[in-house]
Amino acid sequence: MRTLRRLMAMVVATACVSAARAAAPETEQPPTKKPMTTAEVLAASTPADWRTIEPQNTIYMELPTGRVIIELAPQFAPHYVANVTALAQQGYFNGLWVERVQDNYVAQWGESDGKKKPVGNAQRKVAAEFERTSRGLPFVPLGEPDTYAPEVGFSDGFPVALDPKLGRAWLIHCYGMVGAARDNDVDSGGGTELYAVIGQAPRHLDRNVTLLGRVVQGMELLSSLPRGTGTLGFYEKPEQRMPILSFKVASEVPESQRTPLEEFRTDTQIFTSYVEARRNRHEEWFKVPAGHVDICNVPIPVRRHTGVTPAH
């Protein structure tokens, strides 16, 4: 009898529990947020997520094949930027040429053949600006380990390395970055010869050359040039060189002839989503997420200005 009673009690208890479960509403699970692709991140951006590239900090280098646009970085190399601006204002580069294209390295333009073109009121040599203090520098960390620096991240759209212990920061040699060539003396450059990185990021050049800007449009016009056959990729024959038709500060070009550009801001919440989309690619073609991203594999998007004034 006792066994039967126990069995009956267990049956009743089980039925009650089942009924209670059936009556209780199921807890709704929050929908899983779908990872975004880089294109989806940019499509979700607002005008406030972009900033205008100021004409006074922009160079137009006109080649027979089109316009190369360089954004200058006076916050990192103020004296070099001022000197290159002075050279541009007096037409120094007009009529010179791209003289060197070394495969997987750089395209270089300016003086060659040992000939010195007058620099007018500019300087032929400027003290090196390899790095600057990190104090007061806006900095958005990438959040990834780096081989060459304690920290890497972005400042106003430029790739930056930082050493918190020394309180120093410097620009990074990513694809498209523009620097000033020099001789062995660190202060022997001045901007009369410039180069753009056209290959794999040569990070060993960081803090050994003054970087002063980056190409924001027209990189294909430099990276597709024939490689020089001479030492270090110099062209051996004058007819191989790409002539520079003009080299001007955008603010001194009539507004109707300018190319209005805006750059994806690196100090916004949506930029965090953009970095994640570069870290783990979610486009259909990718099957294995990388889980990491290199500073030079986070290119900052640039587009024609939409004409919409961002909210402040």
C-alpha positions in Angstrom: 0.0 0.0 0.0 2.8 2.4 1.0 4.5 1.8 -2.3 1.3 2.4 -4.2 0.6 5.6 -2.4 4.2 6.8 -3.1 3.7 6.0 -6.7 0.4 7.9 -6.9 2.0 10.9 -5.2 4.9 11.0 -7.7 2.4 10.8 -10.6 0.4 13.7 -9.2 3.5 15.8 -8.6 4.8 15.2 -12.1 1.5 16.2 -13.6 1.4 19.4 -11.6 4.9 20.3 -12.7 4.1 19.6 -16.3 1.0 21.7 -16.1 2.8 24.6 -14.5 5.5 24.5 -17.2 2.8 24.4 -19.9 1.0 27.4 -18.3 4.2 29.5 -17.8 5.0 31.7 -20.8 8.3 31.0 -22.4 10.9 33.8 -21.7 11.7 35.5 -25.0 15.4 35.5 -25.8 16.8 38.8 -27.1 17.5 38.6 -30.8 21.1 38.0 -31.7 22.7 41.0 -33.3 23.9 40.2 -36.7 27.5 41.1 -37.3 28.0 43.9 -39.8 30.1 44.0 -42.9 32.3 47.0 -43.6 29.8 48.1 -46.3 26.9 47.8 -43.8 28.8 49.9 -41.2 29.4 52.7 -43.7 25.8 52.5 -44.9 24.6 52.9 -41.3 26.8 56.0 -40.7 25.3 59.5 -40.5 26.8 62.8 -41.7 28.1 63.4 -38.2 30.3 60.3 -38.5 32.3 62.1 -41.3 34.6 65.1 -41.3 35.6 67.5 -44.1 39.2 67.3 -45.2 40.2 71.0 -45.1 41.5 72.5 -48.4 44.3 74.3 -46.6 45.6 70.9 -45.5 45.2 69.3 -48.9 47.6 69.0 -51.8 46.5 68.3 -55.4 49.3 66.7 -57.5 48.2 66.7 -61.1 49.7 63.9 -63.3 49.0 63.3 -67.0 46.9 60.3 -65.7 44.8 62.2 -63.1 44.8 63.9 -59.7 46.6 62.5 -56.6 45.1 64.1 -53.4 47.3 64.3 -50.3 46.0 65.1 -46.8 48.7 66.8 -44.8 49.3 66.2 -41.1 50.5 69.5 -39.5 49.7 68.0 -36.0 52.6 65.7 -36.5 55.0 67.5 -38.8 54.1 71.2 -38.6 57.5 72.6 -39.9 57.6 70.1 -42.8 54.0 70.8 -43.7 54.7 74.5 -43.7 57.7 74.0 -45.9 56.0 71.7 -48.4 53.1 74.2 -48.5 55.6 77.0 -49.3 57.2 74.9 -52.0 53.7 74.2 -53.5 52.7 77.9 -53.4 55.6 78.9 -55.5 55.3 76.1 -58.0 58.4 74.2 -57.0 57.2 70.8 -58.0 55.6 71.9 -61.3 57.6 70.4 -64.1 59.4 67.9 -61.9 58.6 64.2 -62.1 58.1 60.9 -60.3 61.7 59.7 -60.5 61.6 56.4 -58.6 59.2 53.5 -58.2 60.5 50.6 -56.2 58.3 47.5 -56.3 56.5 46.8 -53.0 58.0 49.9 -51.4 57.6 53.5 -52.6 57.0 55.9 -55.4 59.2 59.1 -55.1 59.0 62.4 -56.8 60.9 65.8 -56.8 64.5 66.6 -57.4 66.7 64.2 -59.3 70.0 64.0 -61.2 71.6 66.0 -58.5 70.0 69.2 -59.9 68.9 71.7 -57.3 65.9 73.8 -58.2 65.6 77.1 -56.4 63.3 76.9 -53.3 62.5 80.6 -53.0 61.2 81.5 -49.6 61.0 77.8 -48.5 63.8 75.9 -46.8 65.9 73.2 -48.4 66.5 71.5 -45.1 64.2 71.2 -42.1 64.9 69.6 -38.7 63.5 66.1 -38.5 60.0 65.6 -37.1 60.0 61.8 -36.6 57.8 62.0 -33.5 55.9 64.3 -31.2 54.7 64.4 -27.6 51.6 62.4 -26.9 50.3 65.0 -24.5 47.0 66.4 -25.7 47.0 64.1 -28.7 43.5 62.7 -29.5 44.1 58.9 -29.7 41.7 56.0 -30.4 43.5 52.7 -29.6 43.2 49.8 -31.9 43.2 47.3 -29.1 45.6 44.9 -30.8 49.2 44.0 -29.9 51.8 45.5 -32.3 55.3 44.3 -33.2 56.8 47.8 -33.5 55.2 49.9 -30.8 53.6 49.5 -27.3 50.3 50.9 -28.6 48.8 51.7 -32.0 45.6 53.5 -33.0 44.3 56.5 -34.8 44.4 60.2 -34.4 42.3 62.4 -36.7 42.2 59.5 -39.3 46.0 58.9 -39.3 47.6 55.6 -38.2 49.6 56.4 -35.1 52.0 54.5 -32.7 52.4 55.6 -29.1 54.7 54.9 -26.2 52.9 55.8 -23.0 56.1 55.5 -20.8 58.0 58.0 -23.0 55.0 60.1 -23.7 55.8 60.1 -27.5 53.7 59.4 -30.6 54.5 59.0 -34.3 52.9 58.3 -37.6 53.0 54.8 -39.1 54.2 53.8 -42.6 51.0 52.3 -43.8 50.0 52.1 -47.5 49.5 55.5 -48.9 51.5 57.4 -46.3 53.6 60.3 -47.6 57.0 61.1 -46.2 60.0 63.4 -47.0 63.2 61.7 -48.3 66.5 62.4 -46.7 70.2 61.5 -46.7 72.1 60.0 -43.8 71.8 63.2 -41.8 68.5 63.1 -40.0 68.1 66.9 -40.7 69.0 66.7 -44.4 65.4 66.5 -45.7 63.0 69.3 -46.2 60.2 68.1 -48.5 61.9 68.8 -51.9 61.7 65.1 -52.4 58.6 63.2 -51.3 57.5 59.6 -51.5 54.3 57.5 -51.0 54.2 54.0 -49.7 52.9 51.7 -52.5 53.5 48.3 -51.0 53.5 46.3 -47.8 53.8 48.6 -44.8 57.6 49.3 -44.3 57.3 49.7 -40.5 61.1 49.7 -40.1 61.0 53.2 -41.5 58.9 54.5 -38.6 60.7 57.2 -36.6 63.5 57.2 -39.2 61.8 59.4 -41.8 59.4 62.4 -41.3 55.9 61.4 -42.4 53.7 64.4 -43.2 50.5 63.1 -44.7 48.7 60.4 -46.7 47.2 59.9 -50.1 43.4 60.0 -49.8 42.6 59.7 -53.4 44.5 58.6 -56.6 46.8 56.0 -55.0 46.2 53.8 -58.1 47.9 56.5 -60.2 51.1 56.0 -58.2 51.0 52.3 -57.3 50.4 51.2 -61.0 53.4 53.1 -62.4 56.1 51.0 -64.1 58.9 49.9 -61.7 62.2 51.6 -62.2 65.0 49.3 -63.4 67.8 51.3 -61.7 69.1 50.9 -58.2 66.3 51.4 -55.6 63.8 51.6 -58.5 65.1 54.9 -60.0 64.2 55.4 -63.7 67.3 55.2 -65.8 66.0 57.2 -68.8 64.2 60.6 -68.6 61.4 59.4 -70.9 60.5 56.8 -68.2 59.6 59.5 -65.7 56.0 60.6 -64.9 55.9 64.4 -65.2 54.2 66.5 -62.5 51.9 69.0 -64.2 51.2 70.9 -61.0 51.4 70.5 -57.3 49.1 72.9 -55.5 47.4 73.6 -52.1 43.7 72.9 -52.6 42.7 76.1 -50.9 44.5 78.0 -53.7 42.6 76.2 -56.4 39.3 77.8 -57.6 36.5 76.1 -55.7 34.8 74.9 -58.9 38.0 72.9 -59.6 38.4 71.3 -56.2 37.5 67.7 -55.3 35.5 68.0 -52.0 36.3 65.1 -49.8 35.2 63.9 -46.4 36.8 61.2 -44.2 35.3 58.7 -41.8 35.9 59.9 -38.3 37.9 57.7 -36.0 36.5 59.1 -32.7 32.9 57.8 -33.0 31.1 54.7 -31.8 30.4 53.5 -35.3 34.1 53.5 -36.0 34.4 50.8 -33.3 32.0 48.8 -35.4 34.1 49.5 -38.5 37.2 48.2 -36.8 35.4 45.0 -35.7 34.2 44.5 -39.2 37.8 44.7 -40.4 38.9 42.4 -37.5 36.4 39.7 -38.3 35.2 39.9 -41.9 31.5 38.9 -42.2 31.2 39.1 -46.0 29.9 35.9 -47.4 33.2 35.1 -49.1 35.1 34.8 -45.8 34.8 31.5 -44.0 37.3 31.8 -41.1 37.3 35.0 -39.1 40.8 36.3 -38.4 40.1 37.5 -34.8 42.8 40.1 -35.1 43.6 43.1 -37.4 46.8 45.0 -38.1 46.8 48.8 -37.9 47.6 49.1 -41.6 44.6 46.8 -42.5 42.1 49.4 -41.2 42.1 51.8 -44.1 40.1 55.0 -43.3 37.3 55.5 -45.8 37.2 58.7 -47.8 34.4 59.8 -50.1 33.2 62.9 -52.0 31.5 65.4 -49.6 27.8 64.8 -49.5 27.1 68.5 -49.0 25.1 67.7 -45.7 26.3 69.7 -42.7 26.9 67.3 -39.8 25.2 68.1 -36.5 27.4 69.4 -33.7 
